Amino acid sequence: MAKEKFAEEELLIGALLRIPYTAITEALERELHAAGYKNVRAAHFSVLQPLASRPEGMRTTDLAAWAQITKPSIVYLVDHLQAAGYVERTPDPTDGRAQHVRLTAQGWDVTRTARRIAQQVESDWEGRIGTTQMKQLKQILRDLIASLQRDPL
């Protein structure tokens, strides 16, 4: 099926956000593979990213909610990452029936590497559009996020 071409001014906000997001996830996956993390895929970012800011870990139900995917889907991703040594499951300190998922030392390594790659992509983009526009873009996105957190659609 041929891709439809739209004039730039016809692109809706979803496409305007998706196209750069796709570019950065492809770069992350490619560069992580080059760095030796060949078993990490873009889908795993939905587990690794939130855990990188929560050393204590998260429940799988919270990970699924954060990623906006089903619990069976997040369990599948966590199982893969656990088998590869990036995450571990530990007992939830407040609920004996639940478990927390948290990064292992190898998981912290991959998230630090991913962050460096993302910073390199951001630097490349800044070179493309200029420092002022990159700062404006980031501020506009922060403002939109804050507005949506205050008053969701």
Backbone bond lengths (Angstrom), bond angles and torsions (degrees), N, CA, C in turn:
res aa  C-N    CA-C-N  psi(-1)  N-CA   C-N-CA  omega(-1)  CA-C   N-CA-C  phi
1 M - - - 1.454 - - 1.528 108.67 -
2 A 1.297 116.26 128.75 1.466 121.12 -179.16 1.520 109.80 -73.43
3 K 1.332 115.07 141.81 1.465 119.40 176.92 1.513 109.07 -76.31
4 E 1.323 114.75 134.57 1.461 119.05 175.42 1.512 109.18 -75.33
5 K 1.294 116.04 139.06 1.457 120.93 176.53 1.518 107.93 -100.92
6 F 1.320 115.86 131.40 1.447 121.37 176.13 1.518 108.16 -115.38
7 A 1.302 114.87 146.47 1.457 118.82 172.27 1.520 107.47 -63.53
8 E 1.318 116.39 145.62 1.451 121.09 -176.61 1.527 112.27 -52.02
9 E 1.320 117.17 -39.28 1.474 119.66 -178.02 1.525 112.39 -72.79
10 E 1.335 118.45 -12.47 1.461 121.79 178.85 1.527 112.90 -88.73
11 L 1.332 117.77 -12.10 1.453 120.17 -179.26 1.524 110.22 -67.81
12 L 1.316 115.66 131.75 1.457 120.60 176.07 1.524 109.70 -83.83
13 I 1.321 116.12 166.92 1.462 121.20 -173.44 1.527 111.80 -57.52
14 G 1.331 117.91 -35.11 1.470 120.40 179.24 1.518 111.60 -58.17
15 A 1.314 117.12 -46.07 1.469 120.85 178.61 1.521 110.54 -69.19
16 L 1.320 117.00 -38.01 1.459 120.43 -179.76 1.531 111.35 -64.36
17 L 1.330 117.49 -28.88 1.456 120.96 176.38 1.535 111.18 -87.85
18 R 1.329 116.89 -36.57 1.463 121.25 -176.17 1.525 112.76 -67.67
19 I 1.306 117.83 -40.88 1.465 120.92 -175.46 1.539 111.02 -61.60
20 P 1.334 120.33 -49.92 1.470 119.14 175.99 1.535 112.37 -65.71
21 Y 1.333 117.16 -36.24 1.473 120.37 178.36 1.525 110.05 -61.03
22 T 1.317 116.92 -44.28 1.459 120.88 178.21 1.520 110.57 -62.32
23 A 1.318 116.74 -41.86 1.467 120.55 179.66 1.523 111.15 -61.48
24 I 1.329 117.47 -42.26 1.470 119.14 -177.68 1.519 110.88 -73.40
25 T 1.328 119.23 -37.57 1.467 119.77 178.93 1.527 110.64 -67.40
26 E 1.325 117.40 -37.34 1.469 119.96 176.44 1.525 110.68 -64.66
27 A 1.324 117.37 -41.91 1.467 120.96 178.20 1.524 110.55 -64.76
28 L 1.320 117.08 -42.57 1.472 120.72 178.59 1.517 111.10 -60.21
29 E 1.314 116.43 -48.85 1.462 119.62 -178.54 1.537 110.62 -62.42
30 R 1.326 117.05 -46.35 1.461 121.79 -179.52 1.530 111.25 -60.06
31 E 1.333 116.92 -47.74 1.466 120.83 -176.81 1.528 112.16 -73.83
32 L 1.328 117.73 -32.63 1.469 119.54 174.52 1.523 110.12 -64.51
33 H 1.328 116.66 -41.45 1.467 119.94 177.28 1.531 109.77 -61.49
34 A 1.333 117.05 -43.03 1.465 120.97 179.50 1.533 111.03 -63.42
35 A 1.344 116.61 -29.60 1.465 121.31 -179.97 1.528 112.14 -84.43
36 G 1.330 116.62 1.72 1.461 120.39 176.92 1.513 115.66 103.23
37 Y 1.316 117.55 -2.03 1.465 121.13 179.55 1.532 109.14 -93.86
38 K 1.320 116.02 64.56 1.464 121.61 -171.82 1.523 113.59 -72.36
39 N 1.325 118.22 -16.85 1.463 120.25 -178.84 1.531 113.16 -99.26
40 V 1.325 117.38 12.15 1.465 121.38 176.14 1.525 108.29 -101.42
41 R 1.315 115.28 126.09 1.458 122.24 179.86 1.536 109.08 -115.59
42 A 1.302 115.64 165.70 1.471 120.72 -179.72 1.530 111.12 -55.86
43 A 1.307 118.11 -36.60 1.471 120.75 179.91 1.527 111.82 -60.20
44 H 1.322 117.22 -28.94 1.460 120.58 -179.17 1.528 112.80 -71.88
45 F 1.326 116.98 -17.64 1.465 119.87 179.25 1.526 110.86 -60.20
46 S 1.345 117.46 -28.61 1.466 120.19 -179.57 1.525 111.71 -68.98
47 V 1.320 118.14 -14.69 1.463 122.29 173.57 1.531 109.56 -99.26
48 L 1.315 116.18 -47.67 1.467 120.17 -174.08 1.523 113.01 -66.48
49 Q 1.327 117.04 -41.42 1.471 120.07 -174.96 1.529 113.21 -60.87
50 P 1.335 119.67 -52.41 1.470 117.01 -179.18 1.530 112.86 -67.79
51 L 1.336 117.57 -31.24 1.465 119.56 179.83 1.521 111.73 -68.62
52 A 1.331 117.45 -26.58 1.466 120.70 -179.25 1.522 112.16 -65.71
53 S 1.323 117.32 -19.95 1.470 119.45 178.13 1.532 111.99 -107.05
54 R 1.341 116.48 7.62 1.465 120.42 -179.68 1.538 109.73 -136.04
55 P 1.320 117.41 83.85 1.473 120.17 -177.97 1.528 113.38 -57.04
56 E 1.327 116.58 -28.39 1.466 120.04 -179.56 1.524 112.28 -74.67
57 G 1.317 116.75 -14.38 1.451 121.65 179.88 1.520 112.82 93.28
58 M 1.314 115.02 -178.11 1.467 122.14 -179.36 1.523 108.70 -144.29
59 R 1.306 115.67 154.86 1.465 120.42 171.66 1.524 109.17 -71.96
60 T 1.310 116.32 152.99 1.466 119.70 178.14 1.522 111.36 -61.95
61 T 1.324 117.58 -34.47 1.472 119.09 178.69 1.524 110.75 -64.37
62 D 1.331 117.33 -36.68 1.462 120.61 177.90 1.530 111.29 -71.83
63 L 1.328 116.45 -37.39 1.462 119.97 175.00 1.528 110.77 -61.70
64 A 1.333 115.70 -44.13 1.467 119.86 -179.96 1.524 110.53 -62.30
65 A 1.325 116.73 -42.20 1.467 120.11 179.03 1.528 110.22 -64.72
66 W 1.331 117.07 -43.15 1.464 120.64 179.68 1.522 110.46 -60.74
67 A 1.338 116.72 -43.53 1.467 121.64 -177.12 1.524 112.71 -81.39
68 Q 1.310 116.35 -11.19 1.468 122.64 -177.43 1.528 111.47 59.33
69 I 1.344 114.61 44.91 1.459 120.82 174.19 1.524 108.41 -131.72
70 T 1.318 116.70 170.27 1.455 120.40 -177.18 1.526 111.16 -71.79
71 K 1.322 115.08 158.19 1.460 119.43 178.09 1.535 110.86 -61.73
72 P 1.358 119.87 -43.61 1.470 118.12 177.24 1.537 112.79 -58.62
73 S 1.325 117.01 -35.22 1.464 119.89 178.87 1.525 111.25 -66.96
74 I 1.331 116.70 -42.42 1.471 119.13 -179.28 1.522 109.98 -69.65
75 V 1.329 117.35 -36.52 1.470 120.82 177.43 1.526 109.83 -61.71
76 Y 1.327 117.70 -41.07 1.459 122.27 177.17 1.531 110.52 -59.05
77 L 1.330 116.86 -46.43 1.466 121.31 179.64 1.526 111.45 -65.41
78 V 1.334 116.51 -43.37 1.463 121.04 178.90 1.528 110.16 -63.49
79 D 1.332 117.25 -42.53 1.468 120.33 178.23 1.520 110.95 -57.23
80 H 1.338 116.69 -44.67 1.466 121.18 179.36 1.530 110.38 -62.52
81 L 1.316 116.56 -47.02 1.467 120.47 -178.35 1.527 111.47 -66.83
82 Q 1.330 116.76 -34.44 1.464 120.01 177.58 1.534 110.11 -68.01
83 A 1.322 117.03 -44.59 1.466 120.62 178.52 1.531 111.49 -61.12
84 A 1.332 116.33 -31.75 1.471 121.19 179.67 1.524 112.38 -84.95
85 G 1.337 117.58 -6.31 1.458 121.27 176.07 1.519 116.05 90.07
86 Y 1.338 117.87 12.37 1.466 120.89 -177.59 1.532 113.42 -89.06
87 V 1.322 116.98 -27.51 1.463 120.73 179.76 1.520 109.26 -134.61
88 E 1.331 113.84 163.02 1.464 120.34 173.98 1.517 108.47 -137.65
89 R 1.306 114.83 156.78 1.461 120.96 175.94 1.524 107.84 -104.13
90 T 1.338 115.17 136.16 1.464 121.46 177.98 1.521 107.95 -131.84
91 P 1.333 117.19 156.28 1.470 119.10 178.71 1.530 111.02 -62.60
92 D 1.324 116.04 139.98 1.463 121.40 175.26 1.523 107.41 -70.32
93 P 1.331 117.85 126.32 1.469 119.73 -176.93 1.531 114.18 -66.69
94 T 1.339 117.47 -18.88 1.469 119.60 -177.30 1.526 113.71 -107.35
95 D 1.329 117.41 -10.44 1.465 120.79 -177.40 1.528 108.65 -145.45
96 G 1.309 116.68 107.83 1.454 121.87 -176.67 1.513 114.52 -61.38
97 R 1.335 117.35 -19.30 1.473 120.35 -179.96 1.522 111.89 -83.95
98 A 1.306 117.07 -19.96 1.463 121.13 -173.60 1.525 111.28 -101.66
99 Q 1.332 114.40 164.54 1.456 121.41 176.21 1.516 109.75 -129.10
100 H 1.304 113.96 151.65 1.457 121.27 172.12 1.522 108.22 -100.77
101 V 1.315 115.44 147.68 1.453 122.27 172.14 1.518 105.46 -109.07
102 R 1.320 116.50 131.01 1.462 119.53 178.05 1.521 109.36 -141.62
103 L 1.326 114.57 160.27 1.456 120.92 -179.67 1.520 111.29 -71.60
104 T 1.329 115.72 143.75 1.457 122.16 169.86 1.529 107.38 -89.93
105 A 1.318 116.63 179.72 1.478 119.71 176.51 1.525 109.82 -57.99
106 Q 1.323 117.07 -41.31 1.472 120.78 178.40 1.537 110.34 -66.07
107 G 1.323 117.06 -35.39 1.463 121.08 176.88 1.521 111.58 -64.96
108 W 1.342 116.08 -40.65 1.467 119.50 176.76 1.519 110.30 -64.52
109 D 1.341 116.98 -38.12 1.469 120.33 177.93 1.524 111.28 -60.84
110 V 1.330 116.80 -46.78 1.467 119.56 -177.73 1.527 110.82 -66.85
111 T 1.332 118.13 -36.94 1.466 118.71 179.69 1.525 111.68 -70.00
112 R 1.341 117.10 -35.27 1.478 119.37 175.28 1.528 110.28 -65.79
113 T 1.317 116.59 -41.13 1.464 120.36 177.82 1.521 110.44 -63.59
114 A 1.325 117.16 -43.14 1.468 121.19 179.06 1.524 110.39 -62.22
115 R 1.309 117.01 -39.55 1.469 120.24 179.19 1.532 110.86 -64.13
116 R 1.321 116.79 -41.81 1.473 119.79 177.45 1.530 110.55 -62.81
117 I 1.309 116.88 -40.95 1.468 120.72 178.77 1.520 109.71 -63.68
118 A 1.331 116.95 -45.29 1.464 120.67 179.89 1.525 110.76 -61.48
119 Q 1.328 116.92 -38.22 1.466 120.29 176.91 1.523 110.91 -64.76
120 Q 1.323 117.43 -37.34 1.463 120.91 177.61 1.528 110.76 -65.98
121 V 1.340 116.41 -41.39 1.471 120.01 177.60 1.523 109.47 -63.12
122 E 1.320 116.34 -44.79 1.462 120.27 178.99 1.528 110.87 -60.05
123 S 1.316 116.96 -41.05 1.464 121.02 177.47 1.524 110.89 -63.17
124 D 1.325 116.53 -41.28 1.463 120.68 176.94 1.531 110.31 -61.14
125 W 1.317 116.27 -45.42 1.462 119.97 -179.56 1.526 110.49 -63.85
126 E 1.328 116.40 -38.17 1.467 120.02 177.85 1.529 109.70 -62.03
127 G 1.324 116.20 -37.85 1.462 120.07 175.88 1.521 112.21 -64.89
128 R 1.298 117.35 -28.83 1.464 121.93 -179.48 1.532 112.35 -78.31
129 I 1.349 115.84 -41.21 1.468 118.20 -173.59 1.525 113.54 -111.22
130 G 1.328 117.48 -9.45 1.458 120.83 179.15 1.523 112.32 97.72
131 T 1.321 114.55 152.00 1.465 121.15 -177.43 1.520 112.06 -61.88
132 T 1.323 117.01 -44.17 1.468 120.59 -177.73 1.524 110.77 -61.55
133 Q 1.322 116.60 -47.35 1.468 118.92 -178.88 1.527 111.77 -66.87
134 M 1.333 117.69 -35.56 1.465 119.64 178.10 1.519 110.11 -64.84
135 K 1.335 116.82 -43.19 1.467 120.02 177.37 1.526 110.40 -62.02
136 Q 1.329 117.43 -42.29 1.466 121.40 178.42 1.520 111.08 -63.37
137 L 1.330 116.79 -44.43 1.462 121.15 179.23 1.521 110.92 -58.74
138 K 1.310 116.75 -47.50 1.465 120.46 -179.65 1.525 111.19 -63.92
139 Q 1.337 117.28 -39.69 1.459 119.76 179.64 1.524 110.99 -67.64
140 I 1.311 117.29 -41.82 1.468 121.22 177.84 1.527 109.84 -60.29
141 L 1.324 117.34 -44.55 1.463 120.43 179.41 1.530 110.95 -65.57
142 R 1.353 117.99 -40.54 1.473 120.28 176.08 1.529 110.63 -60.97
143 D 1.331 116.74 -42.92 1.458 120.78 179.34 1.525 111.28 -63.08
144 L 1.321 116.76 -43.36 1.465 120.87 178.75 1.523 110.60 -63.42
145 I 1.321 117.24 -44.29 1.469 121.44 178.99 1.525 110.21 -60.82
146 A 1.310 117.36 -46.45 1.475 120.89 179.60 1.524 110.19 -60.92
147 S 1.299 117.86 -42.02 1.462 121.56 179.10 1.523 110.74 -63.68
148 L 1.308 116.98 -42.98 1.456 120.57 -179.10 1.520 111.65 -69.26
149 Q 1.325 117.36 -31.32 1.478 120.62 177.08 1.526 110.90 -71.35
150 R 1.332 116.39 -34.76 1.462 120.97 178.07 1.527 111.35 -72.70
151 D 1.325 114.70 -42.19 1.464 120.04 -173.20 1.538 108.99 -141.48
152 P 1.354 117.50 81.82 1.461 119.63 -179.10 1.518 112.10 -59.39
153 L 1.319 115.02 157.53 1.474 119.93 178.09 1.508 111.51 -61.95
